[in-house]
Amino acid sequence: MAKVRLNIEVSEEVARLLDNLAEREDVTRTEIVRRGLAVLKAFRDQIDVGRAHIGFVENPKSLDAELIGVLTPPTGVEEAAVRQP
């Protein structure tokens, strides 16, 4: 796949966050952005099938934590999820 170079402008706070995450994961800032985009894509894919929540679990039978308001689903997703069989 051909690569495209993108330049983005971010706040100093976001730049520090990228640097900290990259150091913690021992990868580049570019890889951190790629991973973030992969999470957003996975979330959107789940919205398409009626699942609009991201959660974290230690035990798959019990939700330990849920992300709320970070990746907001489009309007109407909650209602669509209820109507699905």
Secondary structure, DSSP 4 states (H G I P E B T S, - for coil): -----------HHHHHHHHHHHHHHTS-HHHHHHHHHHHHHHHHHHHHTT---EEE-SBTTB--EEE-SSSPPPTTHHHHHHH--
